[in-house]
Amino acid sequence: MFNVFEAYGQYHLTPRLAVRVGRQVLDYDNARFLGGLDWAQQGRSHDALKLMYADSSGFAVHGGAGFNQSFSLEPAKLTDTYYGGVDNYKSMEYLWLHKDLTRGKLSALFFNDGRQHTDSTTYYRQTYGLTGEATAGRATLTAEAYYQTGYDAASRAVRAYLAASSVTLTTKLTPLTLGADYLSGSDATDSRNHAFVPLYGTNHAFYGHMDYFYVGNNHGQNGRTAGLADFYLKTNFKLTPKTSLMAHLHHFESPAAVYSPGTTDQALSSRLGEELDLVLNANVSPDFNFKLGYSHFLATASLDALKGRAGQAHNQWAWAMLTFKPVLFKN
């Protein structure tokens, strides 16, 4: 099957204002909620219309919208806009505001997505977010807060949130980052949906390289996502001028109650496990890069309960990646 990752046209209406139409990547701030994806075979892009404004003071505003419908034969193609892909939106609108500050930056995001149910009813969910960063001396502080409301594709009312914060201290040897992410979740008996969904975020960058959470598989009970509390320590050792070693250590907890499978009264521990991620990065030449990675996940019975299957206590993953970016033409 042939597919196109990006194909768009852009026109500058004024020196500060531009419009872009077509298949494009929506990547904002740290990619917590809207980000790119270059590990999956298909990538991630949106068929959208986007207006972009930016001035010399560091102020920027982007607004966009997208609409999808299922392919159907004539004449329904002209009269019916049904879209049954519940894993994707039927329609979306967003607004992003950003301001660069003297010692930091601040962004606000609004995102509205509509999902169509099998009875053709469209349910809309709204996400509001704030992201900030401030630098003082050798320390950099980041903070994020998101709130979701509206309805999910199963017509359940949504009341969910995300809170995240980290501090990075630059030392002579290596930068050290200590932080925590909290994504609310739903208990097995909740009637409302309290599970925050980081819709199009680049989750691989946040919740461990082994992708146990928010990447391609659910973690919850009775059809409800349990959420995630992630406490982490990150660093990056510079070994030589061309090589470095990245190390991330995660401790995962479940915000929602975890029960022994088949019960709602036999509670298990909230601890889900720990993960260590190591990546050796080597810039062999200006156009050639080599990465070697290793990850180890120590899982618990609570994680098995949320995943719906019995797994191993010790889980490992190793990988290697070569990136070659030749310069074919140069002016």
C-alpha positions as CSV (number, residue, x, y, z in Angstrom):
1,M,0.0,0.0,0.0
2,F,1.4,3.4,-1.0
3,N,1.0,6.3,1.4
4,V,2.3,9.9,1.6
5,F,3.8,11.2,4.9
6,E,3.8,14.9,4.1
7,A,2.5,16.9,1.1
8,Y,1.4,20.5,1.6
9,G,1.5,24.0,0.2
10,Q,2.3,27.1,2.1
11,Y,1.7,30.8,1.2
12,H,2.8,33.9,3.1
13,L,-0.1,36.4,3.2
14,T,2.1,38.9,5.0
15,P,5.7,38.7,6.3
16,R,4.2,37.6,9.7
17,L,1.2,35.6,8.6
18,A,1.2,32.3,6.5
19,V,-1.3,29.6,5.6
20,R,-0.5,26.0,5.1
21,V,-2.8,23.4,3.5
22,G,-2.3,19.6,3.1
23,R,-0.8,16.7,4.9
24,Q,1.6,18.0,7.6
25,V,3.1,17.3,11.0
26,L,1.6,19.1,14.1
27,D,4.5,19.3,16.6
28,Y,4.3,21.8,19.5
29,D,6.3,22.6,22.6
30,N,7.9,19.4,24.0
31,A,5.5,17.1,21.9
32,R,3.6,16.1,25.1
33,F,0.2,16.3,23.4
34,L,1.0,17.1,19.7
35,G,4.2,15.7,18.3
36,G,5.9,13.9,15.4
37,L,6.7,10.3,15.2
38,D,9.6,8.9,13.3
39,W,9.9,5.3,14.7
40,A,6.6,3.9,13.4
41,Q,6.5,2.8,9.7
42,Q,3.8,5.3,8.8
43,G,4.9,8.3,10.8
44,R,2.2,10.7,12.1
45,S,0.7,13.6,10.1
46,H,-2.6,15.4,9.7
47,D,-4.7,16.5,6.7
48,A,-5.3,20.0,7.9
49,L,-5.6,23.7,7.2
50,K,-3.2,25.8,9.4
51,L,-2.8,29.6,9.9
52,M,0.5,30.7,11.4
53,Y,1.5,34.1,12.9
54,A,4.8,35.0,14.4
55,D,6.5,38.3,15.1
56,S,10.0,39.5,16.1
57,S,9.1,39.7,19.8
58,G,8.8,36.0,20.2
59,F,5.0,35.9,20.1
60,A,3.4,33.3,17.9
61,V,-0.2,32.0,17.2
62,H,-1.2,28.9,15.2
63,G,-4.7,27.9,14.5
64,G,-5.8,24.8,12.5
65,A,-8.6,22.4,11.6
66,G,-9.0,19.0,10.0
67,F,-11.9,16.9,8.8
68,N,-12.1,13.2,7.9
69,Q,-14.7,10.9,6.3
70,S,-14.8,7.3,5.2
71,F,-14.5,6.5,1.6
72,S,-17.8,5.5,0.0
73,L,-19.1,5.0,-3.5
74,E,-21.2,7.6,-5.3
75,P,-23.6,9.2,-4.6
76,A,-23.0,8.7,-0.8
77,K,-19.5,10.3,-1.2
78,L,-21.2,13.6,-1.9
79,T,-24.0,13.4,0.6
80,D,-22.6,11.4,3.6
81,T,-19.7,12.3,5.8
82,Y,-19.7,9.3,8.2
83,Y,-16.3,8.5,9.6
84,G,-16.1,5.3,11.8
85,G,-12.4,5.4,12.7
86,V,-12.7,5.8,16.5
87,D,-8.9,5.7,16.8
88,N,-8.8,8.9,14.8
89,Y,-10.9,12.1,14.8
90,K,-13.7,12.9,12.4
91,S,-13.0,16.6,13.0
92,M,-10.5,18.7,15.0
93,E,-9.8,22.3,15.7
94,Y,-6.9,23.7,17.7
95,L,-5.3,27.0,18.8
96,W,-1.8,27.4,20.1
97,L,-0.3,30.6,21.6
98,H,3.4,31.0,22.5
99,K,5.6,33.7,24.0
100,D,9.4,33.7,24.4
101,L,10.4,35.4,27.6
102,T,13.7,36.8,28.7
103,R,14.6,33.6,30.7
104,G,12.0,31.2,29.6
105,K,8.9,30.6,27.5
106,L,5.1,30.0,27.9
107,S,2.6,28.3,25.7
108,A,-1.2,27.7,25.8
109,L,-3.0,25.0,23.8
110,F,-6.7,24.3,23.0
111,F,-7.6,21.2,21.1
112,N,-11.1,20.0,20.2
113,D,-11.6,16.5,18.6
114,G,-14.8,14.9,17.5
115,R,-15.2,11.1,17.3
116,Q,-18.2,9.5,15.5
117,H,-20.0,6.5,17.1
118,T,-21.6,3.7,15.1
119,D,-25.0,5.4,15.4
120,S,-23.5,8.4,13.5
121,T,-23.5,10.6,16.7
122,T,-20.3,12.7,17.0
123,Y,-18.9,13.2,20.5
124,Y,-16.6,16.0,21.2
125,R,-13.7,16.2,23.7
126,Q,-11.8,19.4,24.6
127,T,-8.3,19.6,25.9
128,Y,-6.8,22.7,27.5
129,G,-3.1,22.9,28.3
130,L,-0.4,25.2,29.6
131,T,3.4,24.6,29.3
132,G,6.1,26.8,30.8
133,E,9.8,26.8,31.2
134,A,12.1,29.1,33.2
135,T,15.9,29.3,33.6
136,A,17.8,30.6,36.7
137,G,21.5,30.2,36.6
138,R,22.3,26.5,36.1
139,A,18.8,25.3,36.8
140,T,15.9,25.0,34.3
141,L,12.4,24.4,35.6
142,T,9.5,23.1,33.4
143,A,5.9,22.7,34.3
144,E,2.8,21.5,32.4
145,A,-0.9,21.2,33.2
146,Y,-3.6,19.8,31.0
147,Y,-7.4,19.3,31.5
148,Q,-9.7,17.2,29.4
149,T,-13.5,17.5,29.3
150,G,-16.4,16.6,27.0
151,Y,-17.3,13.1,25.9
152,D,-15.3,10.1,24.5
153,A,-16.3,7.9,21.5
154,A,-18.3,5.7,23.9
155,S,-20.4,8.7,25.0
156,R,-18.9,8.7,28.5
157,A,-18.3,12.1,30.2
158,V,-14.6,12.9,30.3
159,R,-13.0,14.6,33.3
160,A,-9.3,14.0,33.2
161,Y,-6.0,15.9,33.8
162,L,-2.2,15.7,33.4
163,A,0.4,17.5,35.6
164,A,4.1,17.3,35.0
165,S,7.2,19.1,36.3
166,S,10.9,18.7,36.2
167,V,14.1,20.5,37.2
168,T,17.4,20.2,35.2
169,L,20.7,21.1,36.9
170,T,23.7,21.6,34.6
171,T,26.9,20.4,36.1
172,K,30.5,20.3,34.9
173,L,30.2,16.5,34.4
174,T,26.6,16.0,33.1
175,P,23.1,17.5,33.3
176,L,20.8,16.0,35.9
177,T,17.0,16.0,35.4
178,L,14.6,15.0,38.2
179,G,10.9,15.1,37.4
180,A,7.4,13.6,37.7
181,D,4.5,13.0,35.3
182,Y,1.0,12.4,36.6
183,L,-1.8,11.3,34.1
184,S,-5.1,10.7,35.8
185,G,-6.9,7.3,35.3
186,S,-10.2,5.5,35.8
187,D,-11.0,2.9,38.4
188,A,-12.5,-0.3,37.1
189,T,-16.0,0.7,38.3
190,D,-16.0,4.4,37.2
191,S,-18.9,5.5,35.1
192,R,-17.1,8.7,34.0
193,N,-13.9,8.6,32.0
194,H,-11.1,10.0,34.2
195,A,-8.3,8.8,32.1
196,F,-6.2,11.5,30.4
197,V,-5.3,10.7,26.8
198,P,-2.1,12.3,25.4
199,L,-3.7,12.1,22.0
200,Y,-0.9,12.7,19.5
201,G,2.0,13.2,21.9
202,T,5.4,11.5,21.3
203,N,4.9,9.2,24.2
204,H,8.1,7.2,23.5
205,A,10.1,10.2,24.7
206,F,8.4,10.4,28.1
207,Y,7.2,7.2,29.6
208,G,10.1,4.8,29.0
209,H,11.7,3.5,25.8
210,M,10.1,0.1,26.1
211,D,6.7,1.7,25.4
212,Y,4.6,-0.1,28.1
213,F,2.4,3.0,28.4
214,Y,0.4,5.0,25.9
215,V,2.1,3.4,22.8
216,G,0.0,0.9,20.9
217,N,-1.5,-1.0,23.9
218,N,-3.8,-0.2,26.9
219,H,-3.1,-0.5,30.6
220,G,-6.3,-0.8,32.6
221,Q,-9.1,-2.9,33.8
222,N,-12.7,-3.4,32.6
223,G,-12.0,-1.3,29.5
224,R,-10.8,1.7,31.5
225,T,-7.3,3.1,31.4
226,A,-5.6,3.3,34.8
227,G,-3.5,6.4,34.2
228,L,0.2,6.7,35.2
229,A,2.5,8.3,37.7
230,D,6.0,8.4,36.5
231,F,8.9,9.5,38.7
232,Y,12.2,9.7,36.8
233,L,15.9,10.7,36.9
234,K,17.6,11.4,33.6
235,T,21.2,12.3,32.6
236,N,23.5,12.3,29.6
237,F,27.2,11.7,30.1
238,K,29.6,13.2,27.5
239,L,32.2,10.5,27.0
240,T,34.2,12.1,24.2
241,P,33.7,15.1,21.9
242,K,31.7,12.8,19.6
243,T,30.1,10.3,21.9
244,S,27.7,10.4,24.8
245,L,25.8,8.0,27.1
246,M,22.2,8.8,27.9
247,A,20.6,7.1,31.1
248,H,17.0,7.3,32.2
249,L,15.6,5.7,35.3
250,H,11.8,5.5,35.8
251,H,9.6,4.4,38.7
252,F,5.9,3.8,37.6
253,E,2.8,3.8,39.8
254,S,-0.9,3.5,39.0
255,P,-3.1,6.4,40.1
256,A,-6.2,4.2,39.9
257,A,-6.9,1.3,42.1
258,V,-5.6,-2.1,40.8
259,Y,-7.5,-5.3,41.6
260,S,-6.7,-8.9,41.3
261,P,-8.1,-10.1,37.9
262,G,-11.8,-10.9,38.1
263,T,-12.4,-9.0,41.4
264,T,-13.2,-5.5,42.5
265,D,-12.3,-6.0,46.2
266,Q,-8.9,-7.6,46.2
267,A,-6.6,-4.6,45.8
268,L,-3.0,-5.0,44.6
269,S,-0.1,-2.7,45.0
270,S,0.0,0.6,43.0
271,R,3.6,-0.1,42.0
272,L,3.9,-1.1,38.4
273,G,7.6,-1.4,38.0
274,E,10.9,0.3,37.2
275,E,12.7,0.8,33.9
276,L,16.3,1.7,33.0
277,D,17.0,3.0,29.5
278,L,20.6,3.4,28.2
279,V,21.5,4.9,24.8
280,L,25.1,5.2,23.5
281,N,25.2,8.0,20.8
282,A,28.1,8.4,18.5
283,N,28.5,11.0,15.8
284,V,30.9,9.2,13.5
285,S,31.0,12.0,10.9
286,P,28.9,15.0,10.0
287,D,26.5,12.9,8.0
288,F,26.6,9.6,9.9
289,N,25.3,8.8,13.3
290,F,25.2,5.5,15.3
291,K,23.0,4.7,18.3
292,L,23.0,1.6,20.5
293,G,20.3,1.2,23.1
294,Y,19.4,-1.2,26.0
295,S,16.4,-1.2,28.3
296,H,15.4,-3.3,31.3
297,F,12.0,-3.3,32.8
298,L,11.3,-4.8,36.3
299,A,7.5,-5.6,36.2
300,T,5.1,-6.4,39.0
301,A,1.8,-8.4,39.4
302,S,-0.1,-5.1,39.3
303,L,1.3,-4.4,35.8
304,D,0.2,-7.9,34.7
305,A,-3.3,-7.2,36.0
306,L,-3.5,-3.9,34.0
307,K,-2.1,-5.6,30.8
308,G,-4.5,-8.5,31.2
309,R,-1.8,-11.2,30.9
310,A,0.9,-12.8,32.9
311,G,4.3,-11.5,31.9
312,Q,7.9,-12.0,33.1
313,A,9.4,-10.1,36.0
314,H,12.5,-9.1,34.1
315,N,12.1,-7.8,30.5
316,Q,14.8,-6.6,28.2
317,W,15.2,-4.9,24.9
318,A,18.3,-3.9,22.8
319,W,18.5,-2.1,19.5
320,A,20.9,-0.4,17.1
321,M,20.2,2.4,14.7
322,L,22.3,3.9,11.9
323,T,21.3,7.3,10.6
324,F,22.8,8.5,7.3
325,K,22.1,12.0,6.1
326,P,24.2,12.7,3.0
327,V,24.3,16.2,1.4
328,L,23.4,15.6,-2.2
329,F,23.1,19.3,-3.3
330,K,24.6,22.4,-1.8
331,N,24.5,26.0,-3.0
